[in-house]
Amino acid sequence: MKSPFETRLPFELDQSADTSRLTAHGGVPLLIEAFRVSGAAAMLDERVAIKRRKRGLRPSELVGGLFALWAGGGERCEDLALLREDTALPLLLGHALPAPQTARDFLDAFDQPGPPLWQGASASVPSEGDRLQGLDAVNRRLIAFLQERAPQPSATIDIDATIVESDKRAARPTYEGCTGYQPVIALWAEQDVVLADEFRDGNVPAYSGNLRIVQRAIAALPPGIERIFVRSDAAGYEHELMRWLDAAGHGYTISARMWPALLAAIKAMPERAWQIEGEDAEVVRSWAEVAYVPNNRDYRPDASTPARYLCSRIVRKQGTLFADGSSVKHFAIVTNRDDPPGGNGLDLIRWHRGKAGTVEPAHDVLKNELAAAALPSQRFGANAAWFRLNVLLYNLLSAFKRAALPPELHRARPKRLRFVLFNAIGKVVRHARETLLRLCSEARRRLADAARLALATGPPPVPRAA
């Protein structure tokens, strides 16, 4: 067996700490600069009134400290104690970093219980206090900033809820059997930003109040959007929501609940009605348009033009079965769209599936690459603020990528941004009354220079048509 000294790497730890002004997060200040350039930081100070000490941190500085923590890879309030050991970072940010207890006190101030927006037999969704509403206004400012820098003419809004598991005493049982919370978000797919979020207890059904979420999301869109579409899973299969979208002229595709009458209509279709979508060694996939109108529930304004029901069928080959013992599975969507991109229902079915590549990855980033799953409190309002602040950072990252970084980084997830830019080693130097940041990588310095220039100057002018 080898001696331990033969397997150790060729270095020793110095027993003294380096007290020079070094930072392991040299790229994080660029993100905070984008927060200020967007106008979101100023709006936060204006809209979120928090009592503070005479020389205490402003709300935007407290939030900037949390953003710096999460962008660098920290998750919890107590991680701020470790971040505060970085004495160079506050010099670059222009303010101190909050202590863990200061951050907790700030979050607790958002616990402002109000009357319920939705009330069920054993669950409810409370209304938001003025401070949470202030964070919503800040989010709209960030979205407007992104649209100013990288405009999009249309908006596809994807709605989805997720479970945030928690063992806190205040957490409620979820439909999966664990305890936790079940927030819902509405994502603008073209811009990869969350238009609206609503924090909910774990026992609140996912189908509760989705019209309210959609209306909030559409209200958060900047002016000038030409077309609006909505995609949702079966939680959005509510006639009230679909009636409203019809009346407003917005297109939608929503997963239909497989009621017995719908399933019977699907099974009654002749085999010739099915069109092959594709097949592999295990299954054959087909699709068809189903002639189906819910009994006495036709939610279209004109009963002579009912919504379209499009069905997918998956059949196992060679008599093999799915895990539930069946050999055939059916899925259906309902849509009011008569203008599929490619001219038939299959295009709409595939377009609807695109939701899995937008809002579901957003949930993954919020919970696993930022800090949305590391809820800090027993207080509902504090946790709601924590989740919304993570949404704000998600949107800030989207705006920062598109407004300041090269195209190859526009789809980069936070873990890649940490490696490429945020967690760059740098040294802070005071020279000729200036604060200088010397990054220890020429490639990162060039990237940081270009990002600051893009944030300061804005997008290039659009050439006029001849």
Protein Blocks (a to p, Z undefined) as FASTA:
>chain_A
ZZfklmpccbdddfbdcfbdcdfklmlmmmmmmmmmnommmmmmmmmccdddfklccfkl
mmmmmmmmmmnopabfklmmmmmmmmmlmmmnopacddfklmmmmmmmmmccdddfbdcf
kbccddddfklmmmmmmmmmmmmmmmmmmccfbdcddddddddddfbfklccdfkopacd
dddddddfklopafbdcdddfklcfkgoklmmmmmmmmmpcghiabdcddddfklmcfkl
mmmmmmnopacdddddddfklmmmmmmpcfklpccfbdcfkbccdddddddddehiafbf
blklccdddddddddeehiacfkopabdcdddddfbfbbfkopaklmmmmmmmmmmmmmm
mmmmmmmmmmmlmcfbfbfklmmmmmmmmmmmmmmmmmmmmmmpcfklmmpcfklmmmmm
mmpccddddeehiacdddfbfklmmmmmmmmmmmmnopadddddZZ
